[in-house]
Amino acid sequence: MLNIITKEVPIDEELQSKIQFICDFCNVKPIFINGSIRKIEKTNINYIEPNKIIIKSTTFLAFNHNKDVYVENLQKRINISDLQEYIKSL
């Protein structure tokens, strides 16, 4: 039987403060949801679930120590520096 071990990974403080600052400037309130690492016991298979940031009912995905955020899924990537313009267009 497969045992899956889930470990929560808190969002990086620097990343959270950058996104919080951008959202404060855009006058919106983000909701932060921590990501996790899921590991199948006795194997080398791991899945890293990204941190989720919900802004104006749009879900953004972000990995710790990364300068990009993803919109809804991992297909559309934008740089954190462009996030303010993207939020204003929502």
C-alpha positions in Angstrom: 0.0 0.0 0.0 1.2 3.5 -0.8 1.6 6.0 2.0 1.6 9.6 1.0 3.4 12.0 3.3 2.2 15.6 3.1 4.3 18.4 4.6 3.1 22.0 4.5 5.6 24.6 3.1 4.9 28.1 4.3 5.1 30.9 1.8 8.4 32.8 1.8 8.2 36.0 3.8 10.0 38.0 1.1 7.6 36.8 -1.6 4.6 37.4 0.6 5.7 40.9 1.4 6.3 41.8 -2.3 2.8 40.5 -3.2 1.2 42.2 -0.2 2.9 45.5 -1.2 1.6 45.3 -4.8 -1.9 44.4 -3.6 -1.9 47.3 -1.1 -0.9 49.7 -4.0 -3.8 48.3 -6.1 -6.2 48.5 -3.2 -7.0 44.8 -3.2 -6.8 42.2 -0.5 -4.9 38.9 -1.3 -5.6 35.5 0.3 -2.5 33.4 0.9 -2.6 29.6 1.0 0.5 27.7 1.8 1.8 25.1 -0.6 3.0 21.6 0.3 5.3 18.8 -0.6 3.8 15.4 -1.1 6.1 12.4 -1.0 5.3 8.7 -1.7 6.9 6.8 1.1 9.8 4.5 0.2 10.2 6.1 -3.3 11.9 9.1 -4.7 8.7 10.6 -6.1 7.8 14.0 -4.8 5.2 16.6 -5.8 5.6 20.2 -4.9 2.3 22.0 -4.7 2.8 25.8 -5.2 1.6 28.5 -2.9 -1.7 30.0 -3.9 -2.6 33.6 -3.9 -6.2 34.6 -4.6 -6.7 38.1 -5.8 -10.1 39.3 -7.2 -11.2 35.7 -7.5 -8.2 34.8 -9.7 -5.8 32.2 -8.4 -2.1 32.9 -8.8 0.5 30.2 -8.2 3.9 31.0 -6.8 6.9 28.9 -5.8 9.3 30.1 -3.0 12.4 31.8 -4.2 11.0 32.4 -7.7 10.5 35.7 -9.4 7.5 34.6 -11.5 3.9 33.9 -10.6 1.5 31.8 -12.7 -2.1 32.7 -13.5 -4.6 29.8 -12.8 -2.2 27.1 -14.0 1.5 26.6 -14.9 0.9 27.6 -18.5 0.7 31.4 -18.2 3.6 32.9 -16.4 4.2 36.6 -15.5 7.0 38.3 -13.7 6.2 39.7 -10.2 7.2 43.2 -11.5 4.3 42.9 -14.0 1.8 41.7 -11.4 0.5 45.2 -10.6 -0.5 45.9 -14.2 -2.1 42.5 -14.4 -4.2 43.0 -11.3 -5.4 46.4 -12.5 -6.6 44.8 -15.7 -8.8 42.3 -13.8 
